[in-house]
Amino acid sequence: MRSMSSVFYYLGIILIAFSVLQAAPLAVSALYNERAEFPMHIYVIPALISLGIGLAFVLLLKPRQMTPRLSMAVGTLGWLVLSLLGAVPHWLALDISYLDAFYEAVNGFTTTGATFLTGLNGLPKSILFWRALTQWIGGLGIFTLFLFVVRESGARHSLMDAEVHKAPSERYSPGVFSSLRILWLIYGGLTAVCGLLLWAEGMTPFDAAAHALTTLSTGGFSTHDASIGYFAQAGFEHAVAIEYTILAFMFLGGTSFVVFWSLLRRKWGSVFGNVELRAWVLLLLFAAGLVVLADRSNAAVIGWHAHVRGSLFHVVSIASTTGFTLRNLSTPWFSPGTQQVLLALMLIGGCVGSTAGGFKVFRIAVLGSLLRHRVRAILGSRLEVMPLRLGRHRLDPGEIERTVAVAVAWGAFLWVGSTLVALISRLDGWASLSAMVSALGNVGPHYADPSVLSPVVEAIYALAMIAGRLEVLPLIILFSRRTWR
């Protein structure tokens, strides 16, 4: 019970901070003169619920010393509870069920972006902004923002480790608070630059802000049904520049923020010696080359420049798990070979320490090094000592063990989830697999028809999105008895 008390105490702090965020869409609603009763119903209600529950937890419960397993429990419950509350504006403002609203909220906070909403152009600006804001908050992880209000440094350190447990990365600063501040300054600065460029290229200020929020967060929520393809279809003068700008910032969103911190400090050796960064760039170039080759017949229709640009755009969008598109991925415009390449990119994802989802390039590199090491050990002498390395760096045995554990958990969740969906829905094996890979990798686009998703399938995919964002293991820990002792 003491463990449960601690978990809900810190969850209460997060809920209090979350209630303040409702002021942002309220301000947008006032700016665009939405009717007075509209924001009062859809934003004040969840804010009061969040504030009331949070205060009750903080005032009535007493925390104990935070441990790794308790911090993971707080993280898992936090993503779930905030999605439940974040769904309320969608539920009250739109003509959809609460489960659909919850599904949309999970898509936002986990930066998956697999929306089923249509007619986005006609939605209230405050709702569109709330969708974008949920993705921007979820981009660096919900708790990396809310940890600013946690006073205890030990608890803050433990909760931050739970949120960014995905793999070891260089600490920005010796203090957790300083590291958080640096992280959010980089994130906010890049978002602001992206928004200003999009505005200069012809987007309205609102569209520029909304797309900047969902580009750096690699979330992919757009304000238009046609996603980024809308701007070319609508005849924007600088539509090509808009595509290139979003492409560039999707790449930056999928790159480790440690690289940006090294650039700011002019540590060129750390940048050019980063093995994951090199693998990330080579992966994108190789995949783009395959897509250009597989869909080469499209060049006769739109020209080689548009074909190469579109191929690179979709490769970076899927690999960074942003999910912006210029065309619907399930159409015959994309060959079966291209769909296979994009499915593999959904699994891999972006870099560790970025806003991207997926299994992560770093872990793929670790597994590749492990395979190469085993082959060399079999072919070499028994007396030869061969340390396991990734580039010039020796790999820690604990990190290898963690990578293998996450790989097994991912594989098991992917197989069970896709099989279950195929059994209970009208989706075939390919569609159910691609949708589960997309959900678990927090990508968004997939090859399944959203109109045939039942409430049960939506619930399964929502759980997969949260599991993918937490990297599966914290979700498993939540159901362990030892967590609550």
N, C-alpha and C positions, 0 to 999 in steps of 0.2 A: 504493500500500500504506500510506503514511503517513496518508492520509485515512481508510482503512478502520480503521487502528489507533486513530485518534482517536474515530471513531464508536463502536467497540466498547468503548473505555475508559469513555466517559461512559455508555454503555448498562450497563456493569458496575456503576457507582455506583447507577444506578436500580434494578438487580436486587437489590443488597444492601439498599437501602431497602425494596423491595417485599417482601422475605422477612419483614420485621418485621411487616407488616400481617396475616400469618396468625395472630398472637396474638389479634386481635380476635374472630374466629369461635370460636377455642379457648375464650376466656373465656365467650362466650355458651353454648357447649356445656357447659361446667362449671356455669354458672349454672342451666341447665335439666336438669341431671343426665342428659345423654346418655351412653350407655355408653362406657367408657374407651377401648376399641379404636377407636371410631368417629372421634374427632378425630385420633388419632395417625396414622391412615391417610390421611385426606383433607386435612389441613392441614400437618402436619410434612413430608410428602414434597415438595410443591411449594416449601415454604419452604427446605428443604435444597438442592433443585435450583437455586433462584434464588440462594441464598447462595453455593453452590459455583461456579456459572458467573460470578457477579458478581465474586467474589474473584479468580478466574482471569484475567478480563479486566483488572481493576485492577492486579494484581501483575505481569502479563506484558507489558502493553502500555503504550506511552507516548503521551500526547496531544500534539497540535500546536495551534496557535492556532485557535480555533473560528471558522468562517465561517458566513454565513447558509445556504449550501447544505448544509454539514455538519450544522448544527443541525437542519435540516429532515429530513435523513436519520436522525439520532438519534431525532427525534420519530416518524417513520413506523415505523421498526423497533421503537421502544419500545412503541407501541400494539399492534403485531403480536405481539411476544414476550410482553408482559404478558398479552395475551389467551390466548396458548397456555398459559402457566403458570396463569392464573386459571381455565382450563377444567378443570384437574386435580381440584379438589374436586367439581365437578359429575360428572365422569366416574367417580370412585371411589365417590361416595356414592349416585348414582342409576343406575338400570338403563337407561342410554343409551349411544350410541356416542361416541367421542371427538370426532367431527365435530359431533355435536349439542351436546356439552358446549362445544366451541369457539364454536359459533354462539351459545349462551346467554351465554358470557363476553363475546363481542364486543358483544352486545346490552346487557350491563351496562356495560362500560367506555365505550362510545360513547353511553350513555344513550338508546339506541333503544327498548329495552323490548319488542321483538316476540317475546315468549317463546312457545314451543310447549309448555311444561310445563303439565300439568294436575294437579289434586289438590293444589294448593298448601297447603291446610289440613293435609294429612297429612305434609308435608315436615318434616325436622328444623329446629328453630329456627336452628341455626347456619348451615345452608345458606341459609335465607331471609334471614338477616342478611348473609351474604356477598354475596348478590345485591344487596341494598340498598346495601352498602358500596361495591361496585364502581361503582355508579351515582353515589354521592356523590363518590367520588374522581374519576371521569370528568367530573363536572359542570363543574368549573372547569378541567379539563384535567389529565391525569395528572402532567405535569411541573411545573405550578404548585405541587403539593405536594412532589414529590421534589426540586425545585431547592433546598430548604432545606439539603440535604446536599451540594450542590456548592459547593466552597470558592472556586474561582476566580471573581471577580466578572465578568470579561469573558465567560467561558463561560456563567455563569448568565444574564447579560444576553442573550446570543445565543440561548440555548435558550428563554428566556421569550418572546423575539420570535418564535421559530418556533412556539411553542405558541399565542400570541395574535396571529398575523400577520393575522388575518381582516380587520382594518381598523384605522386609527389611532384611538387613544382617549387620553384625558387620563391622564397618569401620576399615580398616587395620591401618590407621594413621589419625590424625586430619586433615592433609592437603590432598586435592584431588590429587595433583601431587605426593606426597609420597605414597598414596594408589595405584595409577596407577603403580608407579615404583615397589612396592612390588608385586603387582598382576602379572606383566609381568616377574619379576625375578623368581617367583615360576613357572609360566607357561613355560618360556624358559628353566629353569633348569630341569624340569621334561621331557621336549621334548628332551633335550640333552642326558639325562640319557637313555631314551627309545631308541634313535638312536644308541648310543654306544653299548647297549646290543644287539640290533638286528644285528649290524655289527659284533660283537663278535660271534654271533650265526650262521654266515654264509651268511647273506645278503650282497649284494654289497653295497659299501658306498652310492650310489645313492638311491637304494631301501630302505636302512635303514633310510636315511634322509627323503625321501618322506613319508614312512609309519609312522615315528615318528611325522611328521607334521600333518598327518591326523588321528593319534590315539589319541593324547592328545586333539586335537580340536574336538574329537568325530565326525569327518566328514565322514571317510570311503572311500575316494577315494584311490584306489590301482593303482599300475603300471601294474597290470596283470588282464586279463579278469576273471580269476577264483578266484580273491580276495586272501584271505590268504590261501585258499585251494590249491593255485598254488604250494606252497613250499613243501607240502607233495607229490603232484602229480609229481613234478619235481625231487623228490628223494633227497631233501636236508637232510643232515645228522642230523641236529638239528631242523627239522621241528616242532617237538613237543615242544621244548624249545621256538621257535618263537611264536607258538600259545599261550603258557602260558604267555610269556612276553607281547604280545599284549593284551591278556585278562586282565592282571593286570593293564596295563596303560589305557585301556578303562574304567575299574572300577574307577581308579583315576581321569580320565577326567570327569566322571559323578558324582564325589563327590565334595561337596562345597569346594572352595579354602580357605574358612575361617577355615576349619578343618586343612589344611596344615599349615596355619599361626599360629594356636594354637599349633600345634605340634612343630614348630620351636621355639616357645616361652616356650615350655614345660608346657603348660596349660592343664594338663591331665584331669582336671575336665570338662573343656569346650569340650574336645573331647569325653569323655565317657558319658557325660551328654547331648550330642547333640541328640535330639529326631529324627531329620530327618535322621541322619547318621544311627541310629539303625533301623529305618523303612526301609531305603535303603538296608541295608545288609539283613534284614529279608525278604524283598520283593524278592531279587535276589535268596536267598537260597530256598525260598518257590516255586518260579516259576521254578527254575532249577529242583527241586524235581518232580514237575508236569510233566515237559518235559521228564525227565528220565523215569518216570512211563508210560507216554503216548506212548513213542517210544521204550519201552523196547525190542520189537522184533528186533530192530537194533543191539542190543548187541550180538546176535547170529552171526551176519555178521562181525562186526568189533571188538568185544570184549568189556568188560565192561569199561575198562579204557578209551578207545577211545570214547565210547558212553557217558560216564559221562562228559569227557572233552569237547566233541562237544556240548553237551546239555548246559553246563555252559557257553561255549564260545558264543553260539548264544543268550542265555538269557541276558548275560552282554552286548553283542553287540547291541541288540535291545533296552534294557532298557536304556542304556547310549546314545542311538540314534546314535551310530557310524555307524552301518550298514555293518561292515565287515562280511563275511560269509566263511564257509568251504564248504558248498553245497548250491545250489540254493533253496531258501525257498519255491518256488512254485512247487517243485517236490513231488512225492508221498512218498519220504523218510521221510517227516514230516507229521505226522498224522493230521487229522482235529482238534483234541484236542490241539496239539502243536501249530497249526496256530492260534487258539483262544487265547491261552496264550500269544503268541507273539504279537497279535493284541492289547491285553489289555496293554502290556508293552509299545507299541508304543504310546498309549494315555498318560500313566503315565509319562514316561521319567525319567530324572535323578533329581539331587538335585538343589536347588536354589543356585546361586553363583558358578555354575559349567559351563562347556562348553556344557553340554547336552541340548537338546531341550525337547519337551513334555510339559505336563501340570504341571509337577513337583511334586515330592514326598511330599514336604512341603504342597502344596495346598490340596493334597489328605488327608493328616493328618488333616489339618484344617477343611475340610468338614466332615471328620469322627468325629472329636471332636464336631462340630456343631450338627451333628445328635445325638450323644450320649447325649449332653447337652439337646436337645429338648425332648428326651425320658425320661431323668431323671426329667425334669421340668413337664412333663405330669403325671408321676407316683408319684412325690413328693408332698409336701405340698405347698400351695400357698404362705405361709409366709416364706418359706425357700429361702435364697439368695444363688444362685449357680453361682459363676463366671465361665466364659468360659475359660478353660485352655487347653494348649497343653503341656503335661508332667507337669513340675513344673512351667511353665511360663504362666502368664495370657495373653490371646490374646487381642490385641488392636481391638476395634470395627471397626476402619478404615481398618485394614488388613482383617477382616472378610468380610466387604463390598466389598473390592477390589477382594478378592478371588471368591466371588459369582459372581461378575460382569464379571471376566475373564472366569469363568466356563460357564456362559450363552452365552458369546460371542463365546467361543470355540464351544459349542454345536450348536449354530445357524450357524456358518460358516461351520462346519462339515456337517450338514444336508443339507444346501443349496448347498454347493459345490459338495457333492457326488451325490445328486439328479440331479443336472444340468449335471454333467458328464455322469450319467447313461442315461439321456434323449437324449444327443446329440452324444453319442459315441456308439461303439459296445461292451463296457464293461458291464458285468452284475452287479447286485447290490452289490455282495460281493467284486468283483474286484474293482469297483469304490469306495466303502467305504474304503477298505484297502489302496488304493493308496492315497485317500484324508487324511486318518489318518496319513500315512507315510509322506506326504507333509507338513501337518500342524504341525506334531510333529518333523519335520526335521530329519527323520530317514533314509530314502533311500530305503531299500528293501520293496517290497510289493507283492501282489498276482495277479497283472495285467500284461498282456503281453505288454511290452514297444513298440513293433512293431505296435500296433494298435492305438497308441496315435496320434490324429490329432493335427494340429497347435493350434486350439482353446483349446483343452484339455491341451496341454502343457502350454498355457498362463494361464489357470485357476490354474494349479498346481504350476506354478511359483509364482503367486500371493499368493497362500496358503502358500508356503514356506516363503515368506517375512512376511506374516501375522503371521505365527507361530513363526518366529524368534523374531518378535517385540511383540508377545503376543497379537495380534489382536487389542487391544484398540488404540494404536497410529495410526494404519491404518484408523480406524473409525474417529479419531480426525482430520486427514488430510482432510477429506471431509466435515468438519463442517465449516460453514460461520464464526463462532466466532473465529476460529483459525486465520483467515486472517484479522481481523478488526484491 
